[in-house]
Amino acid sequence: MIDLNFLGRFKTKGKYKKNYRDAKASYLVRIRWAVSMFYFAMGLCFATWASRIPTIKSELNLSDGQLGSILFALPVGQLTMMYFSGKLVTRYGSHRILLFAILMYAVSLTNLGLAQNAWQLALGLYAFGIFGNLTNISVNTQGVYTEGLFRRTIMSSFHGMWSLAGFTGALVGLGMLALQLSTYTHFLIVAFIAFLLIVSNFKFLIKAKETIKKEKKKGFSKPDSTLVLLGVIGFCCMASEGIMFDWSGVFFKDIVKAPGALIILGYTSFMIMMASGRFFGDKLINRFGRKTVMKISGIMISSGFFTAVVFPYIIPSTIAFMVIGLGVSTIVPTLYSIAGKHPTIPTGEALTTVSSVSFLGFLIGPPVIGYIAELFSLRFSFAFIGIFGFFIAFMVSRIKAID
């Protein structure tokens, strides 16, 4: 086991040590901005990897099936860290774990650019998955804490920063391709940008010690059923989202037959609408309610996938991917907000349950699509994922905690 006691050295000096609720509004805004930048840094790293998947696939001469197999290294890394993330966040504090995890996440990104063959890429993705899971749990714990300070729903805006980073990463990736820079150079530049964001904002993270809300049970304890159901909804949503990240470029290249740089159009349109939906999603939820917004979102996801399958042309497919982006925008932030306020389970551990199940969809979905595409076709695999949206709408209507 790795000794993580050294994380205590990263304690930072905050202006308000006793009670953040007594802080000035301007300082709370600075905290919110700092947490947003960590979401942005995480999203930028992942989007940078996603923007180079077609290039790496070509450089390593991988088939759809081979790429699907290699992509499984990400969920394996996720599964490896799943049990430990919430416990580490609860024990050491999300501010310390986040600092360590996101730095290693950026380093893991650069290692992906050094892969010369399939097994090296798989190993790099495994590490990328480990630190991605740890970063995800700690940054969302910070998001829940910050939302508590503002006493209104702001979680969607944090995830909006993650999505905005995805759009930024796509544009940067397009620029790097135009400049003909190597994948490693591209990843190194982005890692340096992430480092600057971290250094500029880490001292404003909320330094809160988690309160254990119930006595620990010896041995195996059954997961909370509500959290598991929320995770299943997140699984379906993030599987749809993961397909957009890993396969939208391939879909536009092989199915839509988009010329040249337009192969990134589907991914870019998806990211723009997902980010936009998250920035105004909080207002929609406050006005219409969580359940209504989430059910409509599920229907939009299915509608978008089926439209792209039936009309595989540039304009219809671009519009379809935009609809999918709006559909997935508010679901996961809402799930995290609900889970983070669980009355009996520590925030970090509750988020671990929901987020881990959700991210399995994000990470397992793309490899499975590769296998389905290999057996049938990429259009068929997109139609298969399209069913998930209707399942989301059904599940949302059945869970009382979403009311």
Disulfide bonds with the S-S distance in Angstrom:
none
